[in-house]
Amino acid sequence: MKVVSLVPSITEALFDLGLTGNEVIGRTKFCIHPSEKIKDVAIIGGTKNINIDKIKALQPDLILANKEENIKEQVEALMDDFKVLVTNVETIEDNYYLLKTLGNIFNKEERAQQFNLKIYDVLEQAKLDSPVKAAYLIWKNPYMTIGSDTFIHKILSEIGFENIFKGRTRYPEIQMEDLADAEVIMLSSEPFPFKEKHVEEMKAFYPDKKIMIVDGEAFSWYGTHIAKCGNYFTGLLSEIHAMQR
């Protein structure tokens, strides 16, 4: 079965499940993992600006899309000519069924289950002793954070953080003053590429708060990615535990 993936984390999952470049024939420019296996896969644009003609030329048997990552109208245009599976992953349970579904489609059921078990193990091992109030920022100018109906929120909650914006939905805009209740302010490495200079800017406003760059992929890439983040989460939580002492 020849497949085009319009979702970076799903592209990674397909290769992790054991598919090869003979089966994954198209990807977006943001599909960067696993680097050694994706380099020869045809690029069909970005997640928000798909090149439909390029996809038509590849003649895939299946296209994998995502409700949040991709533009509805572009995906619907592909449905006229191709079988398209639109995924929607907002919870850990959604992620479990995503991998289960991919395993069933590509006859990789056992491998999918191994990843699901590993993900649960990683999240079970990574736990704060007591809840820590956190703000997770994904954008600057304007500052944007995450509400309770996002996958990032679910990962934060699983490992013991309390999202101070849990009363909001999706990706609300906020002001610097809205961060006052946070014990930890996390600046994600993606989609906005926060750097140490942004940490310093924020420290000028909140000199006594813990402000840190975090790996956006560890919190937002569903699929198989979390299974590889055990050491990262352990290190992150060790830093938070040190702050609590």
N, C-alpha and C positions, 0 to 999 in steps of 0.2 A: 504493500500500500504506500502510495506516494502522498506526502503530507506537506502543507505549507503552514507554518506557525506565525501568527501575527502578535505573539506574546512572548517577551524575553524569558520569563520564568518557565513558561511551558516548553519553549525550545530546549532549555537546560534539562527539564524533566524528561523530555523524549530521549535525549542522549543518555541520561542517567539510567533510564529504563532499558537501554540496550539497543536503541535504534541507531542507524548509521546514516551517513550522507547519501546513501542509495535510497533511503526512505524519506528523510527530511530534506526536501528539495528546494525549500524557500523559507526565508526568515526576514525579520526587520533588521535595520542597521543597529538597533539597540539590543539585539540578541547576541550577547558577548560571551556567554558561557555554554559549554566548555570551549575555551579559546582554540584549542588545537583541533577540535572537531567541526567547528562552525565555519572556519575560514574559507572553505571551498563551497559553502552553501550559498545559493543565489540570494542577493538582497532585493527585496521587493518594496523598498521605501521605509518609512518610519511607522510607528504604531498609529499615528494620527493622520498620516498622509500616504496611504497605501497606493501603489501603482497597479491598478487593476489589469492593465494590458500585460504587464510582466507576469502577473499571476496566471492570466489566461494562457500565455505562451507556455507556462510550465505544465498546464493541464493536471493539476493535482486530483487525487481521489478524495481528499478531505482537507478542509481548511479549519484550523483551530483559532478561534477569536475569543475576546473577553469583553464583557459588557462595559467595564470601566476603562480598559486600555484603548479600545478601538472606537471609531466613530460609527454610530448606528447606520447612517445612510450608506457608508462605504461597505459595511458588512452586508447590508441588505442587497446592495448591487451585486455582490459576489454570489448571493443565494440564488440569483436567477440562473446561474450556470453551474454551480458547484454545491456539493454537500458541505455545509458549514456547521460546526459545533460551537455554539456561543457559551462560554463558561462564565460563572459569576462566583467569586470566592471572597466571602466576607468573614468566615469563621474557620476555626480549626477543623470542625466537622465538614464544612464545605471542601476544605483542602483534602481531607481523607477521601471523600467521594470523587474529587477530581482525579486523584492518583488511581483510585479503584477503577474509574471509568477508562482512563488511559490504558491501564493494565489490561482491561477487558478488550478494548478495541485492537490493541497491538499484540495480544497474546503474551503479555508480560505480567500476568497476575501475581506471580510469586515475588517478582522483583518489586512491584508496586507495594505489596504488603510489607516487604522488608523495609522500604523507605517509610511507610506509615508508622510502623513500630518504632523505628529509629527517631522519628519526629516526636512521637509521644514521650520517648525516653529522654530526649534532649530537653523538652519543655518541663518534664517532671524533675529533672536534675537541677535545672536552673530556677531557683526560687529565692526570693528575698525573705529574710526572717520576719520582717514586718513591712507593711505597705509604705511606699515612698511616693509622695505626690510629685507627679512629673508633667512636664509640657514637652511635646514632641513637635518640632517645627519642620515643615517641608518646603517652605518658600520664604523669600525675602522681597520686600517692595512690591506688594504688601506682605507682611508676615502672615503665614497661613499655618494652621495646625490640623489636627485630626480629631474627628468626632467618634462617637461610640459605635457607629455602623461601618467601621473600616477594619480591614485585616490587621493593620498596624496596631490599632487599639486592642484587638484581641491578643496579639502577641505580647504587648506591654502588660496587659492584665494577667496573662498566663504566668509571667515570670515575677509578678509581685508589685508592679507599678500601678498607681492610681492616676489615671488621666484626669487632670483638672478641668478638661473640656469635655468630659463624658456626657454632659448635658446637651451637647450640640451634635450635629450630624454632618457627615461628609467632611469637607475641608474648609472650615470657616476662616475668614480673615480676622485677625486680632491686632491689638495694639500692644506696644511694649508694656504698658501699665497692666494689661490683663494677665501678665505672668507672675504677678506678685505672690500668689499662693503656692507656686511651685517650689519644691525643695531641690529638684533637678530640672534643668532645661537642656533638652537634647536637640542638637542641630544635626539634621540628617545629611548624609553625604549625597543624597539624591531625593527628588529630582533637582532641587537647587543644590549646587555644589558648595555647601557651607565649608569654610576654611577657618583656621585658627584666628585670622584677622577678625572674623565675625564674632568669634568667642570674646575677643578683647573688646570689641565694640559694645557687646552686651554686658560685659563685666563692668564697664564704666557706669552703666545704669544700675546693675545689680551686683555690687562688689562682693557680697557675702554668699551668693548662691553658687551651687555646683553647676557649671555650664560646660558641656562637652560635645564634641563631634561624635556621632554614632554612625555605624555602618547601615546605610539605608536598605541595602539588600537583605541584611539579616532580619529586618523587621517587615519588609514589604514584599519580598519575593516568595510567593507561595509555590506550590509544587514540591520539588525535592530539596530545595535550597536549605530549609531550616535543619534538615538532617545533618548538614555539614557545619552548623553554627554552634555546636556544643562548647568548644573551647572559647569562642568569641563571647558567648553569653556568660560563661564562667568568669572570664576576665573582667567583663563589664560589671558584673554583680560584685566581684571582689572589690572593685573600685568604690562601689556604692556602700558596701559594708564598712569599708575603711572610713568613709564619710560619716557613717552613723555612730562610730565609736567616740 
